[in-house]
Amino acid sequence: MKVSILTPDFSKGGVDRAYLLAQVLKKLNHEVEILGFLFGEKIYPEPPADLPIVCLPARDYPRLFPAVEKLLDRIDGDLIYAVKPKLSSFGIALLKKLQTRVPVLLDVDDWELSWKGGETPYRPGLKQFARDLLKSDGALRSPDHQFYLQGLEQLMVFADAITIDTNFLQKRFGGTYLPNGKDTDMFDPSRFDPEESRCKYGLSEYRVLMFPGASRPHKGLEDVLVALVRLNQPDLKLVIVGGSPYDDYDRQLIETWGKWVIKIPPVPFAKMPEIVAAAHVVVVPQRDTVTAQAQFPIKLTEGMSMAKPILATRVGDIPEILGETGFLVDPESPDRIAETLAEIFQDWDAAQARGTQARERCLAHYSIEAMSSIVEPLIAQLGARFD
């Protein structure tokens, strides 16, 4: 079977999950292609070299319409797998289904409305609606506007199947649980020397607390930085990899806590294992927000697969994902973060042993193979239904 994976934006939001789903489907010997729009300046992160993509430059409405027509023409899979219930992915998938009756599988890895104020409906007056729709900078020109996201949630009943990656999302939308796993052959600590990786990226002098992802306020990085100030050990650094593609949040962090922050520029997807190898500890200090509760942080399985000690907060599914293999603290607790970091480095052998256990747990529950065993019967059912 050929599967067309639709990602909402190659420059941010949904691309990592699209790459992961492609790896799972290739493991099952399906032909895979990722298609989508590029609303930003460049693809981030860059895709694996062996993964075919179709990336069309796009702008907000109404300039998006010609790109929509082109993308519809390029979709030729026996199955469409849309990442996120957004107009630029799931909306396109439903249009193609109307044209050709091709089955649509929807993947939900986030609660998109949590970024837009939750379930509060968009109910403007007539004049405000006209301004939002018709002005050159009107809010409804954006395909990610709350109005469209709410509409797409109502249309999820037209997906032939749904996959989700957290308990929060399953309670809300139903569907089949498919964790945010990791290619454990690619993220294999035996392939890398941590000291060499630290040397290559200018980190040899430091004990590296790594956050390998997009920094956002709900990710709790401020709590780690406050903890570093309290510990006041100059060789401890928070290393942010890639940073935020959405805004200037990284700059705000550096302006306030620059002494404790090192930022590594975005790197291609294939370089991430080498980067994570440089970490002493992977930190996932999520704050207890609805957005965080709905997420399965991909940083968890990157750290687990690379056998790193992981310091995380008791938010959403994180305790269940880590089991007994991580170091857990309550959210928004810099004092406990500082104390736990001290404990980790005081008994480093025990911390590394826990990292080894984390990799074993990742192999058992969050590997590409584990994900494939979930996806295979789902794809088979869809194929049989539409034969």
N, C-alpha and C positions, 0 to 999 in steps of 0.2 A: 504494500500500500504506500502511496505517496501522501505525506502529510504536509500541509501548508500551515506553518505556525505564524500567526499574526501578532506582532508586538506593537503597542500603541505609539511608541516613540523610540527611535534608535539612539537618541541622545540622552534619555533619562527615563526611569520608571518602567520596569517590566522587562528590560533587556536581559538581565542576569537570569531571571526565571525562564525566559524564552530559550536561552542557550542551554540551560539545564534540561528542559523538556526535550530539546533536540538531541542531547546526549542520550537520554533515556530511550527515545524512539529509535535512534540509530543502534543502540544496544539490542533492540528487538528486530533489527534488520529492515526497518522501514526506511524509505527514501524521505529525506527531510529538507525543507527549504524554509527560511525565515523571511517574512515580508513585512514591510511597514514603512512608516513615514519618518523623515528626519526633520524635526521642528527646530533643532538647535544647529550648532555650527559643525559638529563632528560626532561620529559614532562613539559612544562611551558606555561600557568598555568595548574595546575592539573584539570582534568575534574570533573564535578559533579559526585557524587557517583553512581547515577542511570543511567548514560549514558554509553552504551556499546561502547567500542573502540577496534580497531585492530591496533596496533602500531608495525611496523616492523623496526628494526635497519637497517640503510642504510649508504652508503658512496657514494662518487662521482663516475662518470663513470671510468672504466667499471664495478667496483664492485657493482654498483647499479642494474645491469641487473637481477641477481638472485632474488633480493628483488622485482623487478617489476613483475616477473613471479609469485611469491608467492602472491603478493597483488592482481593481476588480478584473481587468483583462489579464493580469499576470498570475492570478491565483488559479492553479490547475490541479490541486491536490484531490485525492479521493476522500480526504477528511480535512476539515479546517479546525485547527486548535487555536482559539483566540485567548490571548493573555490579557486579563483584566476586563471587566465590563465597561469598556470605554467606547465612544463612538469610533475612534481611530483603529480599533481592533475588533471588538465584538459587534459593533455597528456595521462594519464592513463585512464581517462574517455573515451576519443575518441578511444583508443585501445579496451576497453571493448565493446564499441558500435559497432566497426567493427566485433567483435566476435559474439555478441549476439543481436544486433539491439536495445539494451536497450536505452530508451531516456535519454538525457543528458541535465541537467539544469546547467548553468554556473553562478556563482556569482562573480562579479567584485567589490571589495571594495577599490581598490587602482589602480593608474596607475604605473604598475611595471617598465616600461621603464623610469619613471622619476628618478629612482635611478641609472640609467645607462647612463645618458646623453641625455635622450629624444629620438627623432626620428633619430638621427645620425646613419646611417647604419654601421654595422660591415663589413668592406671591407679590410681584410688583404691581403698582398701578399701571394704567394704560400708557401714560406718558413715559414712565420709567422703563417699561417693557420696550417701547419704541426706541428710546435712547440706547438701551442695552443691545438692541438688535441692529439698529441702523447706523449709529455713529461709528466712525472709523476705528475708534478705540472702545467700542461697546463691549460690555462683559460677555454677551452672548456670541461674540465672534470667536471666543475660545471654545474648542471642542471638549474641553475638560470642565466646562461650567457646571455648577451644581444642578441646574435644570436638566441637562443632558444625562448626568450621572444618575439622577433619580429616575429618569425615564428608562435608562438601560437596566436598572435593577428590576423594574416591572417587566422588562422583556426577557429576563433570564429564563422564564418558563419555556421559551422557544429554543433554548439550547437542548441538544439531544442528550447531553450528560455534562456534569460539572465536577471539576476537581478543586479541592481547597487544601490549605496547608496549616490551619489552626482550628482548635476547638471552637473558638469564638466565631469563626466564619462558618463552621459546620452547623452550629446552632442557628445561625442567622439564615443561611442559604441552603443547607443540606449539602448533598454531594458526597463524593468519595475523597477520603483523606489521602493526600499525597504530599509527604513532607518536603521541605526545602533541603534536599540531600546534597551530596557532593560526590564527584568523581574521585574515589579514594585511591585509584591508581595514579591519577594526575597529582592529587594532594597526598603524596606519600612521603613522610619525613625521611625515609631511608635514602631518598634521592638527593637530599640537600644537606649541606654542612651549615648549621646556623651561624657559626663564626664567619664563614666566607660570605654568607648573605649579609650579615651586619656590616662587614668590611665593604662590600660592594655598594651598599646604600648609605655609607657614611655614619653607621650607627655603632661602631665598635666600642666607643667609650661609654655606652649607655646600657642600662637595664631597660629593655624596651617593653612598654605597655602598648600593645597595638590595637588600633581600631581600624580594621580594613573595610571601610564602607563609607556611605554618604552621611556626613554629620548633619544632624537635625536637632532642634531643641529637645524633642522627646527621647533622644538617644542617651541623655544623661551624662554627656562628656564633661559638663561643668562640675558635676559631682566628683569625677575622677580628678579634675584639676584642683579643686578645693582640697581634696585629700593629699595631693602632691605638695601643695603649699604647706599643709600641716605637718607632713612628714619631713619636708625641707631637706631632701637628699638629692643633690644636684645631678646625680647620674641617673635618676629615674626620669624618664621622659614618656609623654603620651605621643605616640606616632600615629598620625592620621593618614591613611592611604587613600588617595583620590579626592576625598572631601566632597563637599556639597556641589552638585551640578545645578542646584535650584536657585541659590541666592549667595549672599556674601557672609554667610554664617561663620565660615572658617576664619575670615578676616576678623570678625568680632571676637572669636575665641583667642586668636593670636594677639590682638590688641590688648586684651585683658590679662592673658596668662602666657604671653610669648616665651617667657623663660622656660616653661615646662612643655612646650609644644614643638614637635617637628612634623612638618607636612611633606609627604612624598607625593609627587605629581601622579596623575592617573597613569596606569600601566595597562598593556593589553591583557586580556583574559588569561592567556597562557603564562604570563609572568607572575600571577598571584601566588602560586605555591612557593616560589622562591622568595617573594616578599614576606609571606606569613612565616616562613622558616626563620626569618630574622627576629621574630618576636620571642621574648621571654614569657610574657603573659598576654593572652588575648582578652580584651575587656569588652563586655556587652552590658553597660550599666543603664538599661532602659528605665525610663520613668513610667509610673503607673497611669498612663493615659489610655483612652479608648484606641487611639491609633496604635500604640505599642501592644496592647492586648490582642489586636487583630493580626499581628505580624509574627512570622517565624524568621528571626534574624538569620540571614545567610552566613553572617560572621560566626555563628555558633558552630555550624558544621565545617566551616573552613578551619577553625581552631581545633575542633575535635579530630578531624581527619589528619591534621598535622601534629597530633599528640601534644598539644600545648595546654598548660594549665589555663583554665578559663575562669575569670572573675565576672559574675553576672548577677543580675537582680531577680528577685522573685516576682516576675511580671508575666502575665499570660501563660504560655506553654513552656517557658524557659525551664522551670524546675523539672517538668516531665521530660523534656528533651534531654537534659543533662543527667537526670537520675542522680546517682551519688558520685558522679565523675567531675563535677565542677565545684567552685567555691561560690556560694550564694549568700547575698546580703539583701536586706530590704531596700526598696527603691528610695532615692533621694536621701542617702545616709552616708555622707562623706566620711564621717568618723569611722563607721564600720568598714568602709572601703580602705581607709588608711590602715586600720588594724589588721584587716585580712591580707593586704599587700605585705605588711611586716611579717605576718605568719608564713606567707608563701616563701619569702626569701630567707627566713630564718631556718626553714626546713625544706631546702630546695629539692633534695632527693625525693621526699614524700610528694611534693608538688608535681615533680616530673612523673612520678609513678601514677598519680591521678590523671595526668595528661595521657599516659599510655592507656589507661582504662577508658578514657574518653574516645580514643581512636577505636578501641575494640567495640565500644557501643555504637560508634558511627558505622563501622563495617557491618554490624548486625542489623541496624535499623535505618540508617540514613545514607546508604551507598546507592550508586546508580543501579546496582543489582536489586537492592531492596525496593527501589522505586519502580523498576521494570516489572517486578512481580505484581505490583498493584495495577500498573497501566495495561499490561498485556491482556487480561480478561476484559477490561473495559473497552479496549480497541476492538477486540474480537466480537463483543456484543454489538457494538455499533456497526461493524462490518457486516455481521449476519443480518441485522435489522434492515440494512439498506441494499443488500444483494438483490 
